Amino acid sequence: LELGAIPIAKSTRKAAEWIQSDPIAWAVYGGEDYELLVTLPPKRFLKARSALRRLGTEFTAIGVVSPAKEGVRLRNLAGEWNDLEPRGWNHFVRRRKPR
């Protein structure tokens, strides 16, 4: 994944700043879906982006799919590659009810 390519809305950045939080962490690890994520063969990306733009929707490439053994890696804004730490909300964990 390319950190600099991940779309983050101005309103999200502003809200994060307001509560002194990191909007990038929200985009990468947030528990709410804020964008659709799809994978396409590289040859189809330009055609799909063009079709969606005609409909008024942006379509952004944020990375490439690699073999699973390589793990999930994130290139930061300095161009350095790091393993992406698995975090976020797990909807399938059984939680105790609050008392």
Backbone atoms as SQL, in Angstrom:
CREATE TABLE atoms (id INTEGER PRIMARY KEY, chain TEXT, resi INTEGER, resn TEXT, atom TEXT, x REAL, y REAL, z REAL);
INSERT INTO atoms VALUES
  (1, 'A', 1, 'LEU', 'N', 0.836, -1.182, 0.000),
  (2, 'A', 1, 'LEU', 'CA', 0.000, 0.000, 0.000),
  (3, 'A', 1, 'LEU', 'C', 0.878, 1.240, 0.000),
  (4, 'A', 2, 'GLU', 'N', 0.424, 2.264, -0.688),
  (5, 'A', 2, 'GLU', 'CA', 1.123, 3.547, -0.743),
  (6, 'A', 2, 'GLU', 'C', 0.373, 4.541, 0.143),
  (7, 'A', 3, 'LEU', 'N', 0.961, 4.885, 1.270),
  (8, 'A', 3, 'LEU', 'CA', 0.297, 5.769, 2.216),
  (9, 'A', 3, 'LEU', 'C', -0.123, 7.087, 1.576),
  (10, 'A', 4, 'GLY', 'N', 0.738, 7.665, 0.740),
  (11, 'A', 4, 'GLY', 'CA', 0.435, 8.937, 0.111),
  (12, 'A', 4, 'GLY', 'C', -0.706, 8.882, -0.882),
  (13, 'A', 5, 'ALA', 'N', -1.096, 7.690, -1.307),
  (14, 'A', 5, 'ALA', 'CA', -2.180, 7.548, -2.291),
  (15, 'A', 5, 'ALA', 'C', -3.545, 7.320, -1.647),
  (16, 'A', 6, 'ILE', 'N', -3.572, 6.994, -0.367),
  (17, 'A', 6, 'ILE', 'CA', -4.847, 6.696, 0.290),
  (18, 'A', 6, 'ILE', 'C', -5.664, 7.984, 0.413),
  (19, 'A', 7, 'PRO', 'N', -6.864, 8.017, -0.178),
  (20, 'A', 7, 'PRO', 'CA', -7.675, 9.235, -0.114),
  (21, 'A', 7, 'PRO', 'C', -8.234, 9.477, 1.285),
  (22, 'A', 8, 'ILE', 'N', -8.038, 10.689, 1.780),
  (23, 'A', 8, 'ILE', 'CA', -8.585, 11.070, 3.079),
  (24, 'A', 8, 'ILE', 'C', -9.315, 12.398, 2.873),
  (25, 'A', 9, 'ALA', 'N', -10.605, 12.409, 3.147),
  (26, 'A', 9, 'ALA', 'CA', -11.432, 13.596, 2.924),
  (27, 'A', 9, 'ALA', 'C', -10.971, 14.752, 3.811),
  (28, 'A', 10, 'LYS', 'N', -11.161, 15.959, 3.305),
  (29, 'A', 10, 'LYS', 'CA', -10.812, 17.154, 4.089),
  (30, 'A', 10, 'LYS', 'C', -11.559, 17.171, 5.415),
  (31, 'A', 11, 'SER', 'N', -12.816, 16.763, 5.398),
  (32, 'A', 11, 'SER', 'CA', -13.610, 16.757, 6.634),
  (33, 'A', 11, 'SER', 'C', -13.046, 15.759, 7.638),
  (34, 'A', 12, 'THR', 'N', -12.513, 14.637, 7.161),
  (35, 'A', 12, 'THR', 'CA', -11.900, 13.657, 8.051),
  (36, 'A', 12, 'THR', 'C', -10.634, 14.226, 8.663),
  (37, 'A', 13, 'ARG', 'N', -9.828, 14.877, 7.843),
  (38, 'A', 13, 'ARG', 'CA', -8.603, 15.498, 8.356),
  (39, 'A', 13, 'ARG', 'C', -8.937, 16.558, 9.413),
  (40, 'A', 14, 'LYS', 'N', -9.958, 17.344, 9.136),
  (41, 'A', 14, 'LYS', 'CA', -10.347, 18.412, 10.056),
  (42, 'A', 14, 'LYS', 'C', -10.859, 17.833, 11.382),
  (43, 'A', 15, 'ALA', 'N', -11.683, 16.792, 11.307),
  (44, 'A', 15, 'ALA', 'CA', -12.212, 16.157, 12.518),
  (45, 'A', 15, 'ALA', 'C', -11.086, 15.556, 13.347),
  (46, 'A', 16, 'ALA', 'N', -10.142, 14.905, 12.693),
  (47, 'A', 16, 'ALA', 'CA', -9.012, 14.311, 13.410),
  (48, 'A', 16, 'ALA', 'C', -8.172, 15.389, 14.082),
  (49, 'A', 17, 'GLU', 'N', -7.943, 16.470, 13.370),
  (50, 'A', 17, 'GLU', 'CA', -7.173, 17.583, 13.940),
  (51, 'A', 17, 'GLU', 'C', -7.904, 18.161, 15.153),
  (52, 'A', 18, 'TRP', 'N', -9.203, 18.266, 15.046),
  (53, 'A', 18, 'TRP', 'CA', -10.011, 18.852, 16.118),
  (54, 'A', 18, 'TRP', 'C', -9.879, 18.073, 17.424),
  (55, 'A', 19, 'ILE', 'N', -9.790, 16.728, 17.313),
  (56, 'A', 19, 'ILE', 'CA', -9.653, 15.915, 18.531),
  (57, 'A', 19, 'ILE', 'C', -8.219, 15.418, 18.728),
  (58, 'A', 20, 'GLN', 'N', -7.299, 16.024, 18.016),
  (59, 'A', 20, 'GLN', 'CA', -5.876, 15.716, 18.117),
  (60, 'A', 20, 'GLN', 'C', -5.593, 14.234, 17.870),
  (61, 'A', 21, 'SER', 'N', -6.116, 13.752, 16.761),
  (62, 'A', 21, 'SER', 'CA', -5.925, 12.362, 16.361),
  (63, 'A', 21, 'SER', 'C', -5.263, 12.331, 14.986),
  (64, 'A', 22, 'ASP', 'N', -4.841, 11.172, 14.573),
  (65, 'A', 22, 'ASP', 'CA', -4.127, 11.008, 13.305),
  (66, 'A', 22, 'ASP', 'C', -5.091, 10.549, 12.212),
  (67, 'A', 23, 'PRO', 'N', -5.361, 11.385, 11.203),
  (68, 'A', 23, 'PRO', 'CA', -6.294, 10.988, 10.148),
  (69, 'A', 23, 'PRO', 'C', -5.781, 9.803, 9.333),
  (70, 'A', 24, 'ILE', 'N', -4.478, 9.647, 9.249),
  (71, 'A', 24, 'ILE', 'CA', -3.912, 8.510, 8.513),
  (72, 'A', 24, 'ILE', 'C', -4.235, 7.215, 9.243),
  (73, 'A', 25, 'ALA', 'N', -4.124, 7.225, 10.559),
  (74, 'A', 25, 'ALA', 'CA', -4.479, 6.035, 11.344),
  (75, 'A', 25, 'ALA', 'C', -5.958, 5.707, 11.160),
  (76, 'A', 26, 'TRP', 'N', -6.803, 6.726, 11.077),
  (77, 'A', 26, 'TRP', 'CA', -8.225, 6.482, 10.841),
  (78, 'A', 26, 'TRP', 'C', -8.433, 5.783, 9.498),
  (79, 'A', 27, 'ALA', 'N', -7.736, 6.273, 8.477),
  (80, 'A', 27, 'ALA', 'CA', -7.899, 5.697, 7.138),
  (81, 'A', 27, 'ALA', 'C', -7.364, 4.272, 7.057),
  (82, 'A', 28, 'VAL', 'N', -6.237, 4.027, 7.700),
  (83, 'A', 28, 'VAL', 'CA', -5.601, 2.711, 7.599),
  (84, 'A', 28, 'VAL', 'C', -6.218, 1.700, 8.566),
  (85, 'A', 29, 'TYR', 'N', -6.537, 2.139, 9.771),
  (86, 'A', 29, 'TYR', 'CA', -6.983, 1.204, 10.804),
  (87, 'A', 29, 'TYR', 'C', -8.413, 1.413, 11.281),
  (88, 'A', 30, 'GLY', 'N', -9.104, 2.418, 10.789),
  (89, 'A', 30, 'GLY', 'CA', -10.441, 2.722, 11.300),
  (90, 'A', 30, 'GLY', 'C', -11.401, 1.561, 11.171),
  (91, 'A', 31, 'GLY', 'N', -12.343, 1.509, 12.068),
  (92, 'A', 31, 'GLY', 'CA', -13.313, 0.427, 12.072),
  (93, 'A', 31, 'GLY', 'C', -14.513, 0.675, 11.183),
  (94, 'A', 32, 'GLU', 'N', -14.621, 1.850, 10.613),
  (95, 'A', 32, 'GLU', 'CA', -15.752, 2.165, 9.752),
  (96, 'A', 32, 'GLU', 'C', -15.309, 2.172, 8.293),
  (97, 'A', 33, 'ASP', 'N', -16.153, 1.660, 7.423),
  (98, 'A', 33, 'ASP', 'CA', -15.849, 1.701, 5.996),
  (99, 'A', 33, 'ASP', 'C', -16.096, 3.105, 5.496),
  (100, 'A', 34, 'TYR', 'N', -15.111, 3.676, 4.849),
  (101, 'A', 34, 'TYR', 'CA', -15.283, 5.021, 4.326),
  (102, 'A', 34, 'TYR', 'C', -15.038, 5.064, 2.825),
  (103, 'A', 35, 'GLU', 'N', -14.509, 4.020, 2.286),
  (104, 'A', 35, 'GLU', 'CA', -14.267, 3.905, 0.848),
  (105, 'A', 35, 'GLU', 'C', -14.484, 2.445, 0.459),
  (106, 'A', 36, 'LEU', 'N', -14.840, 2.216, -0.784),
  (107, 'A', 36, 'LEU', 'CA', -14.873, 0.857, -1.297),
  (108, 'A', 36, 'LEU', 'C', -13.469, 0.468, -1.725),
  (109, 'A', 37, 'LEU', 'N', -13.122, -0.769, -1.533),
  (110, 'A', 37, 'LEU', 'CA', -11.813, -1.273, -1.908),
  (111, 'A', 37, 'LEU', 'C', -12.023, -2.424, -2.880),
  (112, 'A', 38, 'VAL', 'N', -11.384, -2.346, -4.036),
  (113, 'A', 38, 'VAL', 'CA', -11.500, -3.399, -5.044),
  (114, 'A', 38, 'VAL', 'C', -10.113, -3.741, -5.561),
  (115, 'A', 39, 'THR', 'N', -9.999, -4.900, -6.155),
  (116, 'A', 39, 'THR', 'CA', -8.771, -5.263, -6.853),
  (117, 'A', 39, 'THR', 'C', -9.123, -5.535, -8.314),
  (118, 'A', 40, 'LEU', 'N', -8.241, -5.093, -9.171),
  (119, 'A', 40, 'LEU', 'CA', -8.413, -5.282, -10.616),
  (120, 'A', 40, 'LEU', 'C', -7.068, -5.634, -11.241),
  (121, 'A', 41, 'PRO', 'N', -7.089, -6.370, -12.342),
  (122, 'A', 41, 'PRO', 'CA', -5.844, -6.534, -13.082),
  (123, 'A', 41, 'PRO', 'C', -5.380, -5.150, -13.554),
  (124, 'A', 42, 'PRO', 'N', -4.075, -4.891, -13.560),
  (125, 'A', 42, 'PRO', 'CA', -3.579, -3.566, -13.962),
  (126, 'A', 42, 'PRO', 'C', -4.124, -3.084, -15.312),
  (127, 'A', 43, 'LYS', 'N', -4.339, -3.980, -16.245),
  (128, 'A', 43, 'LYS', 'CA', -4.833, -3.595, -17.570),
  (129, 'A', 43, 'LYS', 'C', -6.246, -3.004, -17.511),
  (130, 'A', 44, 'ARG', 'N', -7.008, -3.339, -16.492),
  (131, 'A', 44, 'ARG', 'CA', -8.387, -2.858, -16.388),
  (132, 'A', 44, 'ARG', 'C', -8.517, -1.584, -15.562),
  (133, 'A', 45, 'PHE', 'N', -7.481, -1.207, -14.842),
  (134, 'A', 45, 'PHE', 'CA', -7.578, -0.053, -13.949),
  (135, 'A', 45, 'PHE', 'C', -7.937, 1.228, -14.701),
  (136, 'A', 46, 'LEU', 'N', -7.210, 1.548, -15.767),
  (137, 'A', 46, 'LEU', 'CA', -7.461, 2.799, -16.491),
  (138, 'A', 46, 'LEU', 'C', -8.870, 2.849, -17.068),
  (139, 'A', 47, 'LYS', 'N', -9.340, 1.727, -17.589),
  (140, 'A', 47, 'LYS', 'CA', -10.694, 1.676, -18.153),
  (141, 'A', 47, 'LYS', 'C', -11.737, 1.894, -17.040),
  (142, 'A', 48, 'ALA', 'N', -11.540, 1.262, -15.904),
  (143, 'A', 48, 'ALA', 'CA', -12.481, 1.415, -14.785),
  (144, 'A', 48, 'ALA', 'C', -12.449, 2.848, -14.257),
  (145, 'A', 49, 'ARG', 'N', -11.262, 3.421, -14.120),
  (146, 'A', 49, 'ARG', 'CA', -11.161, 4.800, -13.616),
  (147, 'A', 49, 'ARG', 'C', -11.859, 5.771, -14.561),
  (148, 'A', 50, 'SER', 'N', -11.672, 5.572, -15.843),
  (149, 'A', 50, 'SER', 'CA', -12.309, 6.437, -16.832),
  (150, 'A', 50, 'SER', 'C', -13.832, 6.328, -16.758),
  (151, 'A', 51, 'ALA', 'N', -14.339, 5.107, -16.638),
  (152, 'A', 51, 'ALA', 'CA', -15.790, 4.896, -16.575),
  (153, 'A', 51, 'ALA', 'C', -16.370, 5.534, -15.314),
  (154, 'A', 52, 'LEU', 'N', -15.683, 5.395, -14.191),
  (155, 'A', 52, 'LEU', 'CA', -16.190, 5.969, -12.943),
  (156, 'A', 52, 'LEU', 'C', -16.113, 7.487, -12.951),
  (157, 'A', 53, 'ARG', 'N', -15.095, 8.053, -13.554),
  (158, 'A', 53, 'ARG', 'CA', -14.999, 9.518, -13.645),
  (159, 'A', 53, 'ARG', 'C', -16.177, 10.096, -14.434),
  (160, 'A', 54, 'ARG', 'N', -16.598, 9.376, -15.477),
  (161, 'A', 54, 'ARG', 'CA', -17.758, 9.847, -16.246),
  (162, 'A', 54, 'ARG', 'C', -19.006, 9.889, -15.369),
  (163, 'A', 55, 'LEU', 'N', -19.019, 9.082, -14.320),
  (164, 'A', 55, 'LEU', 'CA', -20.144, 9.064, -13.384),
  (165, 'A', 55, 'LEU', 'C', -19.929, 10.014, -12.207),
  (166, 'A', 56, 'GLY', 'N', -18.788, 10.715, -12.200),
  (167, 'A', 56, 'GLY', 'CA', -18.501, 11.664, -11.132),
  (168, 'A', 56, 'GLY', 'C', -17.862, 11.053, -9.900),
  (169, 'A', 57, 'THR', 'N', -17.282, 9.869, -10.042),
  (170, 'A', 57, 'THR', 'CA', -16.664, 9.166, -8.915),
  (171, 'A', 57, 'THR', 'C', -15.178, 8.989, -9.169),
  (172, 'A', 58, 'GLU', 'N', -14.365, 9.305, -8.163),
  (173, 'A', 58, 'GLU', 'CA', -12.926, 9.096, -8.268),
  (174, 'A', 58, 'GLU', 'C', -12.587, 7.637, -7.967),
  (175, 'A', 59, 'PHE', 'N', -11.531, 7.170, -8.570),
  (176, 'A', 59, 'PHE', 'CA', -11.059, 5.792, -8.426),
  (177, 'A', 59, 'PHE', 'C', -9.554, 5.881, -8.290),
  (178, 'A', 60, 'THR', 'N', -9.020, 5.529, -7.136),
  (179, 'A', 60, 'THR', 'CA', -7.619, 5.755, -6.836),
  (180, 'A', 60, 'THR', 'C', -6.891, 4.442, -6.611),
  (181, 'A', 61, 'ALA', 'N', -5.754, 4.279, -7.271),
  (182, 'A', 61, 'ALA', 'CA', -4.887, 3.118, -7.015),
  (183, 'A', 61, 'ALA', 'C', -4.087, 3.419, -5.753),
  (184, 'A', 62, 'ILE', 'N', -4.155, 2.514, -4.781),
  (185, 'A', 62, 'ILE', 'CA', -3.430, 2.735, -3.525),
  (186, 'A', 62, 'ILE', 'C', -2.356, 1.676, -3.284),
  (187, 'A', 63, 'GLY', 'N', -2.206, 0.740, -4.211),
  (188, 'A', 63, 'GLY', 'CA', -1.184, -0.285, -4.038),
  (189, 'A', 63, 'GLY', 'C', -1.358, -1.412, -5.024),
  (190, 'A', 64, 'VAL', 'N', -0.617, -2.471, -4.788),
  (191, 'A', 64, 'VAL', 'CA', -0.689, -3.656, -5.647),
  (192, 'A', 64, 'VAL', 'C', -0.813, -4.894, -4.767),
  (193, 'A', 65, 'VAL', 'N', -1.367, -5.946, -5.345),
  (194, 'A', 65, 'VAL', 'CA', -1.501, -7.210, -4.641),
  (195, 'A', 65, 'VAL', 'C', -0.217, -8.001, -4.857),
  (196, 'A', 66, 'SER', 'N', 0.348, -8.485, -3.760),
  (197, 'A', 66, 'SER', 'CA', 1.575, -9.280, -3.780),
  (198, 'A', 66, 'SER', 'C', 1.282, -10.660, -3.215),
  (199, 'A', 67, 'PRO', 'N', 2.215, -11.600, -3.391),
  (200, 'A', 67, 'PRO', 'CA', 2.002, -12.926, -2.786),
  (201, 'A', 67, 'PRO', 'C', 1.841, -12.819, -1.265),
  (202, 'A', 68, 'ALA', 'N', 0.978, -13.654, -0.708),
  (203, 'A', 68, 'ALA', 'CA', 0.672, -13.610, 0.727),
  (204, 'A', 68, 'ALA', 'C', 1.924, -13.726, 1.583),
  (205, 'A', 69, 'LYS', 'N', 2.912, -14.477, 1.129),
  (206, 'A', 69, 'LYS', 'CA', 4.124, -14.668, 1.940),
  (207, 'A', 69, 'LYS', 'C', 4.878, -13.349, 2.162),
  (208, 'A', 70, 'GLU', 'N', 4.627, -12.340, 1.326),
  (209, 'A', 70, 'GLU', 'CA', 5.265, -11.039, 1.496),
  (210, 'A', 70, 'GLU', 'C', 4.572, -10.190, 2.551),
  (211, 'A', 71, 'GLY', 'N', 3.381, -10.585, 2.969),
  (212, 'A', 71, 'GLY', 'CA', 2.647, -9.838, 3.977),
  (213, 'A', 71, 'GLY', 'C', 2.073, -8.553, 3.409),
  (214, 'A', 72, 'VAL', 'N', 1.522, -7.751, 4.293),
  (215, 'A', 72, 'VAL', 'CA', 0.965, -6.458, 3.889),
  (216, 'A', 72, 'VAL', 'C', 1.975, -5.395, 4.290),
  (217, 'A', 73, 'ARG', 'N', 2.415, -4.632, 3.304),
  (218, 'A', 73, 'ARG', 'CA', 3.446, -3.629, 3.540),
  (219, 'A', 73, 'ARG', 'C', 2.910, -2.260, 3.172),
  (220, 'A', 74, 'LEU', 'N', 3.408, -1.258, 3.886),
  (221, 'A', 74, 'LEU', 'CA', 2.967, 0.110, 3.688),
  (222, 'A', 74, 'LEU', 'C', 4.197, 0.979, 3.428),
  (223, 'A', 75, 'ARG', 'N', 4.166, 1.720, 2.299),
  (224, 'A', 75, 'ARG', 'CA', 5.250, 2.663, 2.028),
  (225, 'A', 75, 'ARG', 'C', 4.845, 4.003, 2.612),
  (226, 'A', 76, 'ASN', 'N', 5.642, 4.505, 3.570),
  (227, 'A', 76, 'ASN', 'CA', 5.305, 5.769, 4.222),
  (228, 'A', 76, 'ASN', 'C', 5.653, 6.947, 3.319),
  (229, 'A', 77, 'LEU', 'N', 5.385, 8.147, 3.784),
  (230, 'A', 77, 'LEU', 'CA', 5.594, 9.347, 2.975),
  (231, 'A', 77, 'LEU', 'C', 7.071, 9.619, 2.684),
  (232, 'A', 78, 'ALA', 'N', 7.972, 9.005, 3.463),
  (233, 'A', 78, 'ALA', 'CA', 9.415, 9.144, 3.229),
  (234, 'A', 78, 'ALA', 'C', 9.917, 8.095, 2.234),
  (235, 'A', 79, 'GLY', 'N', 9.018, 7.217, 1.766),
  (236, 'A', 79, 'GLY', 'CA', 9.391, 6.191, 0.798),
  (237, 'A', 79, 'GLY', 'C', 9.903, 4.907, 1.414),
  (238, 'A', 80, 'GLU', 'N', 9.822, 4.790, 2.730),
  (239, 'A', 80, 'GLU', 'CA', 10.305, 3.593, 3.424),
  (240, 'A', 80, 'GLU', 'C', 9.177, 2.569, 3.542),
  (241, 'A', 81, 'TRP', 'N', 9.529, 1.305, 3.350),
  (242, 'A', 81, 'TRP', 'CA', 8.552, 0.225, 3.456),
  (243, 'A', 81, 'TRP', 'C', 8.541, -0.330, 4.871),
  (244, 'A', 82, 'ASN', 'N', 7.345, -0.559, 5.419),
  (245, 'A', 82, 'ASN', 'CA', 7.175, -1.147, 6.739),
  (246, 'A', 82, 'ASN', 'C', 6.049, -2.166, 6.680),
  (247, 'A', 83, 'ASP', 'N', 6.137, -3.179, 7.550),
  (248, 'A', 83, 'ASP', 'CA', 5.024, -4.110, 7.663),
  (249, 'A', 83, 'ASP', 'C', 3.836, -3.366, 8.244),
  (250, 'A', 84, 'LEU', 'N', 2.663, -3.616, 7.711),
  (251, 'A', 84, 'LEU', 'CA', 1.452, -2.988, 8.222),
  (252, 'A', 84, 'LEU', 'C', 0.964, -3.811, 9.407),
  (253, 'A', 85, 'GLU', 'N', 0.938, -3.190, 10.561),
  (254, 'A', 85, 'GLU', 'CA', 0.518, -3.856, 11.788),
  (255, 'A', 85, 'GLU', 'C', -0.963, -4.183, 11.712),
  (256, 'A', 86, 'PRO', 'N', -1.340, -5.444, 11.934),
  (257, 'A', 86, 'PRO', 'CA', -2.765, -5.756, 11.929),
  (258, 'A', 86, 'PRO', 'C', -3.438, -5.149, 13.155),
  (259, 'A', 87, 'ARG', 'N', -4.408, -4.311, 12.931),
  (260, 'A', 87, 'ARG', 'CA', -5.192, -3.677, 13.998),
  (261, 'A', 87, 'ARG', 'C', -6.591, -3.463, 13.475),
  (262, 'A', 88, 'GLY', 'N', -7.400, -2.840, 14.277),
  (263, 'A', 88, 'GLY', 'CA', -8.758, -2.520, 13.845),
  (264, 'A', 88, 'GLY', 'C', -9.777, -3.259, 14.681),
  (265, 'A', 89, 'TRP', 'N', -10.990, -3.202, 14.262),
  (266, 'A', 89, 'TRP', 'CA', -12.114, -3.788, 14.977),
  (267, 'A', 89, 'TRP', 'C', -12.394, -5.163, 14.425),
  (268, 'A', 90, 'ASN', 'N', -12.526, -6.141, 15.299),
  (269, 'A', 90, 'ASN', 'CA', -12.879, -7.494, 14.877),
  (270, 'A', 90, 'ASN', 'C', -14.338, -7.725, 15.243),
  (271, 'A', 91, 'HIS', 'N', -15.184, -7.815, 14.242),
  (272, 'A', 91, 'HIS', 'CA', -16.620, -7.961, 14.465),
  (273, 'A', 91, 'HIS', 'C', -17.000, -9.352, 14.968),
  (274, 'A', 92, 'PHE', 'N', -16.075, -10.295, 14.888),
  (275, 'A', 92, 'PHE', 'CA', -16.406, -11.670, 15.219),
  (276, 'A', 92, 'PHE', 'C', -15.940, -12.088, 16.616),
  (277, 'A', 93, 'VAL', 'N', -15.348, -11.180, 17.366),
  (278, 'A', 93, 'VAL', 'CA', -14.924, -11.475, 18.730),
  (279, 'A', 93, 'VAL', 'C', -16.131, -11.367, 19.651),
  (280, 'A', 94, 'ARG', 'N', -16.300, -12.339, 20.486),
  (281, 'A', 94, 'ARG', 'CA', -17.404, -12.295, 21.445),
  (282, 'A', 94, 'ARG', 'C', -16.992, -11.412, 22.614),
  (283, 'A', 95, 'ARG', 'N', -17.809, -10.423, 22.917),
  (284, 'A', 95, 'ARG', 'CA', -17.501, -9.480, 23.983),
  (285, 'A', 95, 'ARG', 'C', -18.514, -9.607, 25.095),
  (286, 'A', 96, 'ARG', 'N', -18.052, -9.337, 26.319),
  (287, 'A', 96, 'ARG', 'CA', -18.974, -9.355, 27.453),
  (288, 'A', 96, 'ARG', 'C', -19.851, -8.110, 27.406),
  (289, 'A', 97, 'LYS', 'N', -21.078, -8.264, 27.851),
  (290, 'A', 97, 'LYS', 'CA', -21.984, -7.117, 27.934),
  (291, 'A', 97, 'LYS', 'C', -21.540, -6.232, 29.085),
  (292, 'A', 98, 'PRO', 'N', -21.587, -4.899, 28.891),
  (293, 'A', 98, 'PRO', 'CA', -21.231, -4.016, 30.008),
  (294, 'A', 98, 'PRO', 'C', -22.222, -4.148, 31.162),
  (295, 'A', 99, 'ARG', 'N', -21.729, -3.962, 32.370),
  (296, 'A', 99, 'ARG', 'CA', -22.618, -4.085, 33.547),
  (297, 'A', 99, 'ARG', 'C', -23.198, -2.774, 33.922);
